[in-house]
Each structure stands twice: as structure tokens, then as C-alpha cells.
Amino acid sequence: MTSILLNGKQLCEQLNISTTLLYKFRKAGMPYHQLPHGRAYYNLNEIKEWLTSAGYHQEKTWSK
């Protein structure tokens, strides 16, 4: 399985979510990777696993 790393904008496009919802997910404990003083990157597989384990599901957008 290939690990797909995305920046915040790309993740929002992939999941069809707003940046506001992205930051709410991060505050709720969504995993991300960051080098010192760099931007955050997200592993798409980790994010999808976290969303389902946190009780979110996707119809048109991710919601509980």
C-alpha cells in the first residue's frame, strides 16, 4: 500500500472539506506530520482510518 502525503489544501480537496473543518479535525486529534518550522503534511490512509475510528462517515462530506 502506497503512502500518499498531502498538504492541507490537497487534503481538503481530497476529502471535500473546508479548511475550517480541517482545523476542527486537527484540534480533535487528527494525525499529521510536521518537520520543525515546516508545514503540516497528512497521510491520506491515516486520515481516513482516523475519521472512521472517530465516528465520522462520508456521504457528500464527512460528518458524524
Backbone hydrogen bonds, N-H to C=O, Kabsch-Sander energy under -0.5 kcal/mol:
donor,donor_aa,acceptor,acceptor_aa,energy
4,I,2,T,-0.6
5,L,3,S,-0.6
6,L,42,Y,-2.6
11,L,7,N,-2.4
12,C,8,G,-2.3
13,E,9,K,-1.9
14,Q,10,Q,-2.4
15,L,11,L,-2.7
16,N,12,C,-1.0
17,I,12,C,-2.0
22,L,18,S,-1.8
23,Y,19,T,-2.2
24,K,20,T,-1.8
25,F,21,L,-2.5
26,R,22,L,-2.4
27,K,23,Y,-2.2
28,A,24,K,-1.5
29,G,26,R,-1.3
30,M,25,F,-2.1
33,H,41,Y,-3.1
35,L,39,R,-0.6
38,G,35,L,-2.4
41,Y,33,H,-3.3
42,Y,6,L,-3.0
44,L,4,I,-2.6
44,L,42,Y,-0.7
47,I,43,N,-2.4
48,K,44,L,-2.3
49,E,45,N,-2.2
50,W,46,E,-2.6
51,L,47,I,-2.8
52,T,48,K,-2.0
53,S,49,E,-2.4
54,A,50,W,-2.0
55,G,52,T,-1.0
56,Y,51,L,-2.8
57,H,63,S,-2.9
59,E,57,H,-0.6
59,E,61,T,-1.4
63,S,57,H,-2.5
